[in-house]
Amino acid sequence: MLLRARFFLPTVEVPILLYDRVSDSVSGIYDVSAEDFHAHIEALAADEYKTVSPSRLRAYAIWGIPLPERPFVITFDNAYRSLLSNVKPVLQEQNYSAIINLATTYMAPDPAGRLMLNGEPMLTWSEIKNEMDGDVFIFGGHTRNYVDLERHINPFNEIRASRTDIKRATDFKSSIFSYPFGAFTSKLADDAKRAKIKFAMRYGNEIAKIGAETDFLALPRLRVVGGRHVFNAEVIESISSGVFGKVRITHPAGPSMDMSVLVYDSNLQGEVIKPVARGEIADFDSNKTFEIDLPSDIVFPLIISVFDKSCIVRYFETTVPKISVKRESALGHPPIKLEYEVDIMPVELNLNDEVKTIIQNESLER
């Protein structure tokens, strides 16, 4: 019955997040600071997301075994040593798990021979084997030599070799794999299948859809943008008819990114909290200003949140009380409000008799 019923399963959207390095020193566009990573995870937990394993996703697609209400997956390509200090404790706080994909030639047997990649120390096989006994990290392959498979003479060998290396070093058979550098073709998917891979991930910048028809050898991921971001948000009241005003967002510092802005007010009704305004912008950088109209019936305070394009990773959030609202006229200029206090000072004129006579005559005529 389960086998037949699975073809009637609803498709479930499952974000698969791709992180590169979580580091104390952020240098590249995909380097996420330890502070920001902690904030990301706390926000996801507050929104009631739950991590799920690859086997759990396959069990839903094949047998219809239920998933949590808001499932998602966290992945890391390359096993930097900082995963133990900057990532593991944060995941443990929320009972979360993550997949780590290994370029196996960079894994030394033990800490005495630890190797480096991209200027960062890597995990060793002894550390990886120790983590396999826990419930935080799940390990998969990322080729043996960290190569672009589209340019490699024999991609199948690289995929199979990483799986073989994991089995040899840890006695664990992994059927998880991620294609390095975003390289993906149907031919590579065939090679992964030949190498007995059952769960393979590519780039894609979209949410994976899990159901009976899911291709588990071509699962898309959402790549998390790193760097040091600074956002500014302000609410501006306008005299334009039909709207209260607008939210204005700027991004004075940080890598360019596709983003979504969601605005919530304090008029919360029902279990589902819906934004009162939202908008999207591509390649948002320091040269752009983004504005969203606000409805006339909003209730303060407002919460303004900046997410990635798919509204999964929260990069910024602020609360704006009514007292912080700025006013602006319909033409975009602050209204001019002037109050004058005029002192009437007596003026003494030295008028000759002729002038006085003229003034008196004019007064009489009036």
Backbone torsions as a table, in degrees:
resi	resn	phi	psi	omega
1	MET	NA	-40.7	-179.4
2	LEU	-62.5	-40.2	-177.9
3	LEU	-63.9	-38.6	179.1
4	ARG	-75.3	-37.9	-175.3
5	ALA	-68.6	-25.0	-174.4
6	ARG	-64.2	-24.8	-180.0
7	PHE	-72.4	-9.8	177.2
8	PHE	-107.0	11.5	179.8
9	LEU	-68.6	138.6	171.5
10	PRO	-70.3	145.5	177.1
11	THR	-73.9	134.1	-178.7
12	VAL	-109.8	130.4	175.9
13	GLU	-81.3	125.2	-177.7
14	VAL	-129.3	104.4	175.6
15	PRO	-65.7	130.7	173.9
16	ILE	-113.2	106.6	-175.4
17	LEU	-85.9	138.3	176.9
18	LEU	-114.7	115.1	172.5
19	TYR	-105.0	149.6	173.1
20	ASP	-96.8	-92.8	179.7
21	ARG	-110.7	139.1	168.9
22	VAL	-109.1	109.3	-166.3
23	SER	-134.1	157.8	174.1
24	ASP	-77.6	-24.2	179.2
25	SER	-117.9	105.4	-176.4
26	VAL	-88.0	124.7	-178.8
27	SER	-128.4	-37.6	-175.8
28	GLY	-101.8	169.7	-177.6
29	ILE	-64.3	-25.4	-179.8
30	TYR	-107.7	10.3	173.8
31	ASP	-83.5	120.3	179.7
32	VAL	-105.6	131.9	179.4
33	SER	-69.2	153.5	178.4
34	ALA	-59.9	-36.7	178.5
35	GLU	-64.3	-45.1	179.9
36	ASP	-67.0	-39.7	179.0
37	PHE	-60.9	-43.0	178.2
38	HIS	-59.8	-42.8	179.1
39	ALA	-64.5	-40.7	177.5
40	HIS	-57.8	-49.1	-175.8
41	ILE	-66.6	-41.2	178.5
42	GLU	-62.6	-40.0	179.1
43	ALA	-66.4	-41.3	178.3
44	LEU	-63.9	-40.9	178.0
45	ALA	-65.7	-39.7	178.4
46	ALA	-63.8	-31.3	177.2
47	ASP	-85.6	7.2	173.7
48	GLU	68.1	31.4	170.3
49	TYR	-76.8	145.9	178.4
50	LYS	-128.5	131.9	177.2
51	THR	-74.0	146.5	177.0
52	VAL	-132.1	152.8	-178.9
53	SER	-87.8	161.9	174.6
54	PRO	-55.8	-39.9	-179.5
55	SER	-65.7	-32.3	178.5
56	ARG	-68.0	-39.5	178.5
57	LEU	-66.8	-41.4	178.1
58	ARG	-66.3	-35.2	179.0
59	ALA	-65.1	-35.1	176.6
60	TYR	-67.2	-46.4	-176.7
61	ALA	-66.8	-34.2	-174.8
62	ILE	-91.2	-44.6	-172.7
63	TRP	-113.6	-8.1	-179.4
64	GLY	78.2	17.7	178.3
65	ILE	-67.4	125.5	-170.1
66	PRO	-60.1	149.1	173.9
67	LEU	-103.1	160.7	172.1
68	PRO	-61.5	166.7	-174.2
69	GLU	-63.6	-37.9	-179.2
70	ARG	-129.1	77.3	-177.2
71	PRO	-80.2	149.3	171.1
72	PHE	-156.1	169.3	-177.3
73	VAL	-129.9	138.8	174.6
74	ILE	-109.1	131.4	178.5
75	THR	-131.8	152.5	173.7
76	PHE	-130.4	128.6	172.4
77	ASP	-96.3	119.4	-176.8
78	ASN	89.0	132.2	-171.1
79	ALA	-97.7	76.4	177.3
80	TYR	-72.3	147.4	-178.9
81	ARG	-61.4	-28.2	-178.6
82	SER	-62.2	-13.7	175.8
83	LEU	-58.6	-34.3	-178.3
84	LEU	-71.8	-34.7	-176.3
85	SER	-94.8	-38.2	-172.8
86	ASN	-100.2	-17.3	-174.7
87	VAL	-114.1	-51.0	-174.2
88	LYS	-55.0	-49.6	-179.5
89	PRO	-60.8	-35.0	-179.6
90	VAL	-67.8	-42.8	178.6
91	LEU	-65.9	-38.5	-179.4
92	GLN	-63.1	-32.9	179.2
93	GLU	-58.4	-32.3	-175.8
94	GLN	-109.3	7.0	-175.1
95	ASN	58.1	40.9	179.7
96	TYR	-97.6	158.5	174.5
97	SER	-124.1	166.0	178.6
98	ALA	-149.0	150.0	175.8
99	ILE	-94.6	131.9	175.2
100	ILE	-115.2	122.1	-178.4
101	ASN	-100.3	127.9	-168.7
102	LEU	-104.1	126.4	163.0
103	ALA	-87.7	98.7	-158.2
104	THR	-68.0	-22.4	-179.7
105	THR	-68.5	-15.8	179.9
106	TYR	-92.8	7.1	178.8
107	MET	-99.4	108.8	175.7
108	ALA	-77.7	159.0	-179.2
109	PRO	-61.3	-40.0	-176.0
110	ASP	-149.0	170.1	-175.8
111	PRO	-58.2	-26.1	-179.1
112	ALA	-62.3	-29.0	-179.2
113	GLY	-112.0	26.4	-174.1
114	ARG	-52.2	135.4	-178.1
115	LEU	-102.2	167.3	-177.7
116	MET	-119.7	150.3	172.5
117	LEU	-144.9	129.7	-178.7
118	ASN	54.0	34.7	178.0
119	GLY	78.0	8.5	-177.7
120	GLU	-119.0	139.7	174.5
121	PRO	-68.6	144.5	-177.1
122	MET	-103.4	161.9	170.7
123	LEU	-65.7	158.9	175.8
124	THR	-108.6	166.1	179.9
125	TRP	-62.9	-35.3	179.0
126	SER	-64.4	-39.9	178.0
127	GLU	-68.6	-40.4	179.5
128	ILE	-63.7	-44.2	179.4
129	LYS	-62.0	-37.8	177.7
130	ASN	-64.4	-38.3	-179.3
131	GLU	-72.3	-23.0	178.4
132	MET	-67.7	-18.1	177.9
133	ASP	-82.7	-8.8	179.9
134	GLY	-97.9	-169.0	-177.3
135	ASP	-121.9	21.0	-178.5
136	VAL	-101.6	-50.4	-173.2
137	PHE	-106.4	138.4	172.8
138	ILE	-118.9	136.0	-172.0
139	PHE	-112.0	141.3	176.5
140	GLY	-138.8	-179.1	-177.9
141	GLY	-94.4	158.5	179.8
142	HIS	-145.6	35.6	-169.7
143	THR	75.0	167.2	177.6
144	ARG	-79.9	-43.5	-170.2
145	ASN	-111.5	14.0	177.6
146	TYR	56.3	62.5	-173.6
147	VAL	-117.9	158.3	173.4
148	ASP	-78.6	109.8	-173.3
149	LEU	-67.3	-25.6	178.6
150	GLU	-68.3	-22.0	-179.1
151	ARG	-105.9	-4.3	-175.8
152	HIS	-82.1	145.9	-177.7
153	ILE	-68.9	-29.7	-178.6
154	ASN	-143.2	79.3	-178.2
155	PRO	-58.5	-36.7	-179.2
156	PHE	-56.4	-43.1	-179.5
157	ASN	-62.8	-39.9	-180.0
158	GLU	-65.8	-40.3	179.5
159	ILE	-67.4	-48.1	-179.1
160	ARG	-64.5	-37.9	-176.8
161	ALA	-63.8	-39.5	179.3
162	SER	-64.9	-38.3	177.7
163	ARG	-66.0	-40.5	178.7
164	THR	-64.8	-41.7	-179.8
165	ASP	-62.8	-41.0	178.9
166	ILE	-63.6	-42.7	179.3
167	LYS	-64.1	-42.3	-177.4
168	ARG	-67.0	-39.3	-174.8
169	ALA	-83.6	-28.2	-173.3
170	THR	-122.9	-8.4	-175.3
171	ASP	63.9	28.1	-179.9
172	PHE	-120.1	129.9	178.1
173	LYS	-91.4	113.2	178.7
174	SER	-103.3	135.6	176.2
175	SER	-113.3	22.6	-179.0
176	ILE	-105.5	143.0	-178.4
177	PHE	-153.6	148.9	171.2
178	SER	-128.8	136.4	-178.9
179	TYR	-77.1	121.0	-178.1
180	PRO	-64.9	148.4	173.3
181	PHE	59.8	19.5	178.9
182	GLY	76.5	3.8	-177.9
183	ALA	-66.0	127.2	177.3
184	PHE	-157.6	133.9	171.6
185	THR	-144.5	167.2	176.5
186	SER	-63.7	-30.2	177.0
187	LYS	-64.8	-40.8	177.8
188	LEU	-65.8	-36.5	175.8
189	ALA	-62.8	-38.8	176.0
190	ASP	-63.6	-40.4	178.0
191	ASP	-64.3	-39.9	178.3
192	ALA	-63.9	-40.4	178.8
193	LYS	-63.9	-41.8	177.6
194	ARG	-62.4	-31.2	179.4
195	ALA	-83.7	8.8	177.4
196	LYS	68.4	31.8	172.8
197	ILE	-83.9	137.3	-179.2
198	LYS	-116.4	-11.2	-176.7
199	PHE	-145.0	98.8	-175.5
200	ALA	-121.3	139.0	-173.2
201	MET	-120.0	141.1	177.3
202	ARG	-122.4	-177.0	168.1
203	TYR	-78.8	-171.0	179.2
204	GLY	155.1	-26.7	179.4
205	ASN	53.3	44.4	176.2
206	GLU	-150.0	163.6	-178.8
207	ILE	-82.4	133.1	177.7
208	ALA	-70.2	143.3	178.6
209	LYS	-115.0	117.1	-172.9
210	ILE	-104.8	124.0	179.0
211	GLY	-168.0	-168.4	-175.9
212	ALA	-62.7	-27.5	-176.0
213	GLU	-100.5	9.6	-176.5
214	THR	-65.3	134.6	172.5
215	ASP	-88.7	102.3	-176.2
216	PHE	-77.6	3.1	174.6
217	LEU	-104.1	7.9	-178.9
218	ALA	-147.6	48.3	-176.2
219	LEU	-79.7	125.3	-179.3
220	PRO	-78.4	152.2	177.6
221	ARG	-126.1	157.4	174.4
222	LEU	-100.1	116.5	-177.4
223	ARG	-85.1	125.4	-178.0
224	VAL	-79.7	127.4	179.3
225	VAL	-81.7	130.8	180.0
226	GLY	-101.4	-145.4	-177.9
227	GLY	83.9	177.6	179.0
228	ARG	-96.9	109.0	-177.2
229	HIS	-100.1	141.8	170.0
230	VAL	-129.7	127.3	176.6
231	PHE	-121.4	146.2	172.0
232	ASN	-123.0	138.6	179.5
233	ALA	-136.1	137.6	175.5
234	GLU	-143.7	151.5	177.7
235	VAL	-108.2	129.9	-175.6
236	ILE	-121.7	122.3	177.4
237	GLU	-84.2	137.0	-177.8
238	SER	-126.0	157.2	176.8
239	ILE	-91.6	7.4	177.3
240	SER	-63.0	143.5	-178.1
241	SER	-74.8	145.6	173.7
242	GLY	88.5	-13.0	179.9
243	VAL	-135.3	155.6	174.3
244	PHE	-75.1	-42.1	-176.4
245	GLY	167.7	-135.1	-177.0
246	LYS	-155.3	159.6	169.4
247	VAL	-100.9	132.1	177.9
248	ARG	-116.5	126.4	-178.8
249	ILE	-117.1	135.5	170.0
250	THR	-126.6	159.2	-175.5
251	HIS	-132.4	71.9	-171.8
252	PRO	-67.2	-19.8	-179.5
253	ALA	-145.8	141.9	177.8
254	GLY	123.6	158.0	179.1
255	PRO	-60.8	150.0	175.0
256	SER	-60.2	143.1	-177.5
257	MET	-154.0	154.2	168.9
258	ASP	-82.8	133.8	-175.4
259	MET	-144.7	161.9	173.0
260	SER	-122.3	141.1	176.7
261	VAL	-115.7	127.0	178.3
262	LEU	-119.4	136.0	-179.3
263	VAL	-120.6	127.5	178.1
264	TYR	-118.4	146.9	173.6
265	ASP	-113.1	-179.8	-174.3
266	SER	-87.7	5.9	176.4
267	ASN	-88.2	69.2	-173.8
268	LEU	-86.3	121.6	-178.8
269	GLN	-130.0	133.6	177.7
270	GLY	79.0	178.5	-177.6
271	GLU	-79.4	-29.6	-179.1
272	VAL	-94.0	117.1	179.9
273	ILE	-92.7	116.9	-177.1
274	LYS	-107.0	143.6	176.9
275	PRO	-67.7	147.0	176.5
276	VAL	-86.2	-15.7	176.8
277	ALA	-157.8	149.2	178.1
278	ARG	-157.1	159.7	178.4
279	GLY	-165.2	163.4	-179.7
280	GLU	-127.6	149.1	176.3
281	ILE	-145.2	139.6	179.9
282	ALA	-97.8	147.1	175.1
283	ASP	50.3	52.8	-177.2
284	PHE	-79.4	118.2	-178.9
285	ASP	-133.5	-168.6	-173.8
286	SER	-70.3	-12.5	-178.9
287	ASN	-89.8	-2.4	-173.8
288	LYS	-116.9	151.8	170.9
289	THR	-123.7	135.0	-176.1
290	PHE	-117.9	132.2	-178.5
291	GLU	-129.3	144.2	178.0
292	ILE	-130.3	132.4	175.9
293	ASP	-71.2	143.6	177.8
294	LEU	-109.2	139.3	178.6
295	PRO	-67.4	160.0	-174.8
296	SER	-72.6	-18.2	-174.6
297	ASP	-102.9	22.7	-179.5
298	ILE	-67.3	155.0	180.0
299	VAL	-121.5	127.0	-179.4
300	PHE	-84.7	154.6	3.4
301	PRO	-77.9	159.7	176.6
302	LEU	-102.3	146.7	172.2
303	ILE	-111.8	123.4	-179.7
304	ILE	-111.5	123.3	-177.8
305	SER	-123.8	137.5	174.9
306	VAL	-110.1	121.2	-179.7
307	PHE	-116.8	172.3	166.2
308	ASP	-67.4	175.7	-175.1
309	LYS	-57.2	-33.5	-176.6
310	SER	-91.0	4.0	177.8
311	CYS	61.9	40.7	178.1
312	ILE	-109.6	-56.7	-178.4
313	VAL	-89.8	124.1	-179.2
314	ARG	-92.8	119.5	-178.3
315	TYR	-95.9	-21.7	-174.7
316	PHE	-162.2	144.1	174.6
317	GLU	-152.5	139.8	177.7
318	THR	-147.1	155.0	176.8
319	THR	-109.9	132.1	-177.7
320	VAL	-115.7	112.0	175.2
321	PRO	-79.0	166.6	-178.9
322	LYS	-59.2	-35.4	-176.1
323	ILE	-65.5	-20.6	-178.1
324	SER	-89.7	-1.9	-177.5
325	VAL	-71.0	136.8	175.2
326	LYS	-97.6	154.2	179.6
327	ARG	-108.9	144.2	-178.9
328	GLU	-147.0	142.8	178.4
329	SER	-78.6	174.3	-178.9
330	ALA	-63.9	-25.5	-179.6
331	LEU	-86.4	-1.2	177.9
332	GLY	91.1	9.8	179.7
333	HIS	-113.3	145.7	176.9
334	PRO	-59.6	137.8	179.8
335	PRO	-64.8	143.6	179.7
336	ILE	-96.1	122.4	179.3
337	LYS	-127.1	109.4	-175.9
338	LEU	-116.6	136.4	175.1
339	GLU	-121.2	124.1	-176.6
340	TYR	-104.7	141.4	168.2
341	GLU	-121.2	113.8	-174.9
342	VAL	-109.0	125.7	174.6
343	ASP	-94.9	125.2	177.5
344	ILE	-87.1	112.1	-178.5
345	MET	-100.3	131.9	177.2
346	PRO	-65.8	137.5	-179.2
347	VAL	-116.3	125.3	178.2
348	GLU	-99.4	122.2	-178.4
349	LEU	-110.5	138.4	173.7
350	ASN	-92.9	90.8	-175.6
351	LEU	-102.4	137.8	176.5
352	ASN	-79.0	169.4	-174.9
353	ASP	-61.3	-35.0	-177.9
354	GLU	-65.9	-43.4	-179.7
355	VAL	-67.1	-42.2	178.7
356	LYS	-58.8	-40.2	179.3
357	THR	-62.5	-43.3	179.1
358	ILE	-60.8	-44.9	-178.4
359	ILE	-64.1	-42.2	-179.9
360	GLN	-64.6	-41.7	178.9
361	ASN	-62.4	-43.7	178.9
362	GLU	-62.5	-35.7	179.0
363	SER	-67.6	-37.9	179.5
364	LEU	-67.7	-38.5	179.5
365	GLU	-64.6	-30.8	179.4
366	ARG	-76.4	NA	NA
